[in-house]
Amino acid sequence: MIIRKLFKFENAHIVRGCSTVKCRSSIHGHSYKVELLFESNFLDHGQMVYDFGLMKQNMKDLVESFDHAIALWRDDDAWFVNDMKKHSARWIELPVSPSAEQFSRVIFVMISKLLSLTKTLNGEKDVRLHSVIVHETETGYAQCFEEDAYSQNMGIIQLEDIIFSDQVLNDFKDNELFEKLKRGEKFVNPESV
């Protein structure tokens, strides 16, 4: 069975090297919709794959870290990256260009890692991240599966190479969330939400 949780955020970026002149040469924004799809052949004590309420915590913070922020590619011109960091409190520096395709991969890597480190308390069993869909517009989206997320052909994404501004980190319910994730610390779902 597959379940889906939808998140939304507003984000700005430039996608260098793309075919569209406006997209590759001007800062612009999108109203993103992000779908996290989870799968399991088992149901928990509430007869659910995974309680949606549990996703409103750390998963929500990770996805919505992009909200009202500018996404920067670390390989863009250094002066541009530094200027954007200087003039924006909310930014994320990525090891890949911030296209919808790469957003879906980045989010997959973060959520998959979080899920693998989370101890569940309500009988959840064998819950896996099936895919991540990032809608950049009403008519276009990118969908990432596990083989895409870790594909060397699409660029290596390691948590250590994702950098959040202090403002983004401070907006997490647990401002150590991302550091804990990178260190591989265990998370425990609450008994009730």
C-alpha positions in Angstrom: 0.0 0.0 0.0 1.2 3.5 -0.7 0.2 6.6 1.3 1.0 10.2 0.4 1.6 13.4 2.4 1.6 16.8 0.7 3.7 19.7 1.8 4.0 23.2 0.3 6.7 25.9 0.2 7.7 29.0 -1.6 11.3 29.1 -2.9 13.5 31.1 -5.2 16.4 29.8 -7.3 18.3 30.1 -10.5 18.9 26.9 -12.6 22.2 27.6 -14.4 22.7 25.7 -17.7 19.1 25.0 -18.4 17.6 25.7 -21.9 15.2 28.5 -20.8 17.0 31.9 -20.7 14.7 33.3 -18.0 15.3 30.3 -15.8 19.1 30.2 -16.1 19.7 33.9 -15.9 17.3 35.4 -13.4 16.3 34.7 -9.8 12.7 33.5 -9.8 10.4 31.6 -7.5 7.8 28.9 -7.5 5.0 27.7 -5.3 6.2 24.1 -4.7 4.1 21.2 -3.8 6.1 18.2 -2.4 4.5 14.7 -2.1 6.1 12.2 0.1 4.9 8.7 -0.8 5.5 5.9 1.7 4.8 2.2 1.2 4.4 -0.9 3.3 2.7 -4.2 3.2 1.8 -3.9 6.9 -0.5 -1.7 9.0 0.2 -0.3 12.5 -2.0 -0.7 15.6 -4.3 2.0 14.1 -4.5 0.1 10.9 -2.5 2.7 9.0 0.8 2.5 7.1 2.2 5.5 9.0 0.2 8.1 11.0 0.1 11.4 9.0 0.4 13.3 12.4 3.9 11.9 12.8 4.9 13.6 9.5 4.1 17.0 10.9 7.3 17.0 13.0 10.8 16.4 11.7 9.7 15.5 8.2 7.7 18.7 7.9 10.6 20.8 9.2 13.0 19.3 6.7 10.7 19.8 3.7 9.6 23.3 4.8 13.2 24.4 5.4 13.1 25.5 1.8 10.1 27.8 2.5 10.7 31.5 1.8 14.4 30.8 1.1 16.7 30.9 -1.8 18.2 27.6 -2.9 21.8 28.0 -4.0 24.1 25.7 -6.0 27.5 25.6 -4.4 29.1 25.5 -7.9 27.5 28.7 -9.0 29.7 31.9 -9.2 31.1 32.4 -5.7 30.3 36.1 -5.7 26.6 35.3 -6.4 26.4 32.6 -3.7 28.1 34.9 -1.2 25.9 37.9 -2.1 22.7 35.9 -1.8 23.8 34.6 1.7 24.7 38.1 2.7 21.3 39.5 1.7 19.0 36.7 2.7 18.4 35.3 6.2 17.0 32.1 4.7 19.1 30.1 2.3 20.1 26.6 1.5 23.3 25.7 -0.3 23.1 22.5 -2.3 25.8 20.3 -3.9 23.5 20.1 -7.0 21.7 22.7 -9.0 18.2 23.5 -7.5 16.0 22.2 -10.3 12.8 20.3 -9.5 14.6 17.1 -10.3 17.4 17.8 -7.8 15.0 19.1 -5.1 13.2 15.7 -5.3 16.6 13.9 -4.9 17.7 16.2 -2.0 14.4 15.7 -0.2 14.4 12.0 -0.8 17.9 11.7 0.7 16.9 13.7 3.8 13.6 12.0 4.5 14.9 8.5 3.7 17.7 9.0 6.2 15.3 10.4 8.9 12.9 7.4 8.4 15.8 4.9 8.7 16.9 6.5 12.0 13.3 6.7 13.5 12.2 4.2 16.1 8.4 3.8 15.8 6.2 2.9 18.8 2.8 2.0 17.3 3.5 -1.2 15.4 4.7 0.4 12.1 6.5 -2.2 10.1 8.7 -2.1 7.0 7.7 1.5 6.1 9.8 2.7 3.2 10.0 6.0 1.3 8.6 5.0 -2.1 9.3 8.3 -3.9 9.2 12.0 -3.7 7.4 14.2 -6.2 8.2 17.9 -6.4 5.7 20.0 -8.3 7.4 23.2 -9.5 4.4 24.4 -11.4 0.8 23.2 -11.8 1.7 21.3 -15.0 5.2 20.0 -14.3 6.8 17.8 -11.6 9.8 15.6 -11.0 9.5 12.2 -9.3 12.5 10.7 -7.5 12.8 7.0 -6.6 15.6 5.5 -4.5 17.8 4.6 -7.5 17.6 8.2 -8.6 18.4 9.7 -5.2 21.7 7.8 -5.0 22.6 7.9 -8.7 26.2 9.0 -9.3 25.1 10.0 -12.8 22.9 12.7 -11.4 25.4 14.1 -8.9 26.3 12.8 -5.4 24.1 14.2 -2.6 25.5 13.8 0.9 23.9 15.3 3.9 27.3 16.9 4.8 27.1 18.9 1.6 23.8 20.5 2.3 24.2 23.7 4.3 21.3 25.6 5.9 21.5 29.2 7.0 21.3 29.8 10.8 17.8 31.2 10.3 16.6 28.0 8.7 18.1 25.9 11.5 16.7 28.1 14.2 13.2 27.7 12.7 13.3 23.9 13.2 11.4 22.7 16.3 14.7 21.0 17.2 17.4 23.3 15.9 19.9 20.4 16.1 17.7 18.2 13.8 19.9 18.4 10.8 23.2 17.9 12.8 21.6 14.8 14.5 20.6 13.5 11.1 24.1 13.9 9.8 25.5 12.2 12.9 23.1 9.3 12.5 21.4 9.8 15.9 18.3 7.9 16.5 14.9 9.6 16.6 11.9 8.2 18.5 8.3 8.9 17.4 6.2 10.2 20.2 3.5 7.9 21.6 0.9 10.4 20.7 0.7 13.6 18.6 
